[in-house]
Amino acid sequence: MFKLNVGTVDRFVRILFGLVLLSLVFVGPKTMWGWVGILPLLTGLVSVCPLYSLLGFSTRPVRR
């Protein structure tokens, strides 16, 4: 199971970026590349980034 590794600011940016990319599918140039926005949107919503896990990276604050 993956550990939570996406911090609050990172989550906000990912969700916003994902929604902007997805909007390209329906508004604007209507390009299929907008579907790539699903990835940052999902990683932001679940607070888990598989790439961060592979690299051993986290943007969550360290709790003591």
BALOBA-1460 file (C-alpha; in Angstrom, 3 decimals):
// residues 64
<rec num="1" residu="m" x="0.000" y="0.000" z="0.000"/>
<rec num="2" residu="f" x="1.186" y="3.497" z="-0.755"/>
<rec num="3" residu="k" x="1.845" y="5.995" z="2.019"/>
<rec num="4" residu="l" x="0.426" y="9.509" z="1.827"/>
<rec num="5" residu="n" x="3.179" y="11.670" z="0.363"/>
<rec num="6" residu="v" x="1.478" y="14.755" z="-1.129"/>
<rec num="7" residu="g" x="1.301" y="17.857" z="1.079"/>
<rec num="8" residu="t" x="-1.478" y="20.441" z="1.265"/>
<rec num="9" residu="v" x="-0.050" y="23.015" z="-1.161"/>
<rec num="10" residu="d" x="1.034" y="20.256" z="-3.542"/>
<rec num="11" residu="r" x="-2.503" y="18.800" z="-3.440"/>
<rec num="12" residu="f" x="-4.081" y="22.160" z="-4.219"/>
<rec num="13" residu="v" x="-1.753" y="22.759" z="-7.183"/>
<rec num="14" residu="r" x="-2.285" y="19.234" z="-8.539"/>
<rec num="15" residu="i" x="-6.078" y="19.466" z="-8.311"/>
<rec num="16" residu="l" x="-6.136" y="22.919" z="-9.905"/>
<rec num="17" residu="f" x="-3.722" y="21.884" z="-12.674"/>
<rec num="18" residu="g" x="-5.701" y="18.697" z="-13.328"/>
<rec num="19" residu="l" x="-8.962" y="20.596" z="-13.631"/>
<rec num="20" residu="v" x="-7.392" y="23.141" z="-15.985"/>
<rec num="21" residu="l" x="-6.029" y="20.371" z="-18.208"/>
<rec num="22" residu="l" x="-9.349" y="18.539" z="-18.210"/>
<rec num="23" residu="s" x="-11.122" y="21.734" z="-19.224"/>
<rec num="24" residu="l" x="-9.087" y="21.655" z="-22.451"/>
<rec num="25" residu="v" x="-11.113" y="18.631" z="-23.502"/>
<rec num="26" residu="f" x="-14.418" y="20.503" z="-23.282"/>
<rec num="27" residu="v" x="-13.537" y="24.208" z="-23.675"/>
<rec num="28" residu="g" x="-10.901" y="25.999" z="-25.708"/>
<rec num="29" residu="p" x="-8.841" y="23.996" z="-28.198"/>
<rec num="30" residu="k" x="-10.750" y="20.764" z="-27.333"/>
<rec num="31" residu="t" x="-7.602" y="18.683" z="-27.516"/>
<rec num="32" residu="m" x="-7.419" y="15.086" z="-26.313"/>
<rec num="33" residu="w" x="-4.207" y="15.939" z="-24.429"/>
<rec num="34" residu="g" x="-6.453" y="17.410" z="-21.751"/>
<rec num="35" residu="w" x="-7.215" y="13.879" z="-20.532"/>
<rec num="36" residu="v" x="-3.692" y="13.862" z="-19.084"/>
<rec num="37" residu="g" x="-5.226" y="16.070" z="-16.378"/>
<rec num="38" residu="i" x="-6.782" y="12.983" z="-14.803"/>
<rec num="39" residu="l" x="-3.385" y="11.974" z="-13.398"/>
<rec num="40" residu="p" x="-2.613" y="15.117" z="-11.356"/>
<rec num="41" residu="l" x="-6.272" y="15.375" z="-10.347"/>
<rec num="42" residu="l" x="-6.356" y="11.826" z="-8.954"/>
<rec num="43" residu="t" x="-2.977" y="12.092" z="-7.219"/>
<rec num="44" residu="g" x="-4.132" y="15.333" z="-5.619"/>
<rec num="45" residu="l" x="-7.437" y="13.886" z="-4.469"/>
<rec num="46" residu="v" x="-5.939" y="10.767" z="-2.879"/>
<rec num="47" residu="s" x="-2.718" y="12.467" z="-1.616"/>
<rec num="48" residu="v" x="-0.547" y="9.721" z="-3.079"/>
<rec num="49" residu="c" x="1.925" y="10.120" z="-5.923"/>
<rec num="50" residu="p" x="3.409" y="6.823" z="-7.141"/>
<rec num="51" residu="l" x="6.448" y="8.618" z="-8.594"/>
<rec num="52" residu="y" x="7.142" y="10.268" z="-5.222"/>
<rec num="53" residu="s" x="6.923" y="6.817" z="-3.619"/>
<rec num="54" residu="l" x="9.439" y="5.348" z="-6.059"/>
<rec num="55" residu="l" x="11.845" y="8.230" z="-5.466"/>
<rec num="56" residu="g" x="11.315" y="8.262" z="-1.685"/>
<rec num="57" residu="f" x="10.108" y="11.865" z="-1.815"/>
<rec num="58" residu="s" x="7.319" y="13.543" z="0.146"/>
<rec num="59" residu="t" x="5.874" y="17.045" z="0.415"/>
<rec num="60" residu="r" x="3.948" y="16.265" z="3.588"/>
<rec num="61" residu="p" x="5.235" y="17.848" z="6.798"/>
<rec num="62" residu="v" x="7.299" y="15.624" z="9.073"/>
<rec num="63" residu="r" x="5.483" y="14.741" z="12.298"/>
<rec num="64" residu="r" x="7.519" y="14.181" z="15.438"/>
